[in-house]
Amino acid sequence: METIIAYTAGGSRGNPGPSASGVYITTSTGEVVREVKEAIGNATNNFAEYYGVMLALQTLKQLYGKKSNEMQFEIRLDSELVKKQLSNEYQIKEPGLVPMFIEIHNMRVESFPHIFFTYISRENNKEADRLANEALGDK
């Protein structure tokens, strides 16, 4: 089963402050499938990271529709906290993240039974980080 990889990043200027998320989706061979970036207004860094995961899942659902139930996906992100929370290794202590966690959980149950999360270093997440920075207006 081929794995589709989505690199996600979120950033905030000020924490909280102006925030954005970026998503860089590739095939397992590195072929670029889609790039997505979105400014999300005033938010925390962790919120922007969660939003990036949600944006990735929404985009994957648009791209693959019902086929997503039979496909494998890997979400790579440079937030160890968010990775561990989404993998049920850490509890969520910030109440503002709970609704997004629930939405991501529901999307996983409905459309992504074969999904896993991988923590990667920021150096290995340059494209998603670039997209988040572009959405914030940084060049």
N, C-alpha and C positions, 0 to 999 in steps of 0.2 A: 504494500500500500504506500503510495507516494505521500510524502509529508509536505504540506504547505507551511512555510515559515513566515510569521509576522513579527517583525521587530517593532517594539513600541517604546515611546519615550514621552515624558511629560516634564514641563519646566515651569517655574514660577519666578518672577522677578520681585523679590521682597518677602515671599512666603508668610502670609498671603500677599498676593499682588497679581499683576497681569500675568495670565497663564495660557499655555497652549500645549497641544499634544501632536505627536507625529507618528505615523505608521508607515512602515516600509515592508511590503509583502513580496516574497520570492518563492520560487519553486525550490525543491531540495538541491537542484543543480545550480542555483543562483540566478536564474532568469527572473527579471523583475516583472511582477504581476501588476502591482499598483502602488502608488504613493499617495498618502492622504495627510493633510495637515489642517488643524483647526485651532483658532484662538477661542478660548472658553471664558474669557472675562477674569474677574478677580477670584482667585482660588489658592489653595495650598499646593505645594509640590506633590504631596501624596495624592490629592484629588486629581491633579493633572495626570499623574501616572495611571491611576485607575481609569480615568477618562480615555487615555490612550488604548488600554486593553478593550474597553467597551467599543471604541471607534473601530478597532481592528475586527472585533467580532461582527459588528454591524456591516462592515465592508465585506468581510468573508461571506456573510449570509447573502449580501447582494450579488456577489460574484458567483457563488456556487449553489444557492437556493437549497432545495431538498437534498441534493447530492452531498451536502456537508455532513449529513448523518452517516455516510459511508466513508468519509475521508478522514485522514489524520492531520492534525494541526499542531504546530508548536508555536507558542508565544514566547519570544525572547525579550526580556526586559532588564534594564540595569537598576531596578529598584528591588533589592533583596527583601525589603519589608513587604511590598505588594506581592511579590512572588510567593513568599511564605504564607501570607494571609490567604491568597487565592488557592493555595495548595493545602489549606487547613493545618498548617504547621504553627501559625501564630494566630492569636485572637485579635480582633479589631477593637482598638481602644478609642479611636476617634469616631464619635457618633455620626459625623457628616459623611463618613465613607460607607456606612452600613447600607443605605439605599442602593448605591452603585454596586456594592458587593452582591446584593440580592439580585439586581438586574443581570449582572454577569452570570451568576449562578443559574438563573432561569434560562438565559440564552444557551448556556452549556447543556442543560438538561434537554431543552427543546431541539437544539440543532448541532451540538458539538460533543457527542459522546466520546470521541477519540481525540481529546485535546490534553496537552500538558504544557506546563510553564517551566521555563529555564531562566535562571539568573545568569546574566553575562556582564562583563565589565563594560564601562562606558566606552572604552577604546574600541570594543567590538560592536558598538551600537551607534556608530557615527551617522548613518543615513537617517535613522528615525530621529536622532537628536538634531540633525541638520533641519529636518522638516519642522520639528517643534520650534526651533529658533527662527526659522523663516516665518512661521505663523505669528510669532511675537514681534516680527519686524526687524530682527537681527539679520545681517547679511553675512 
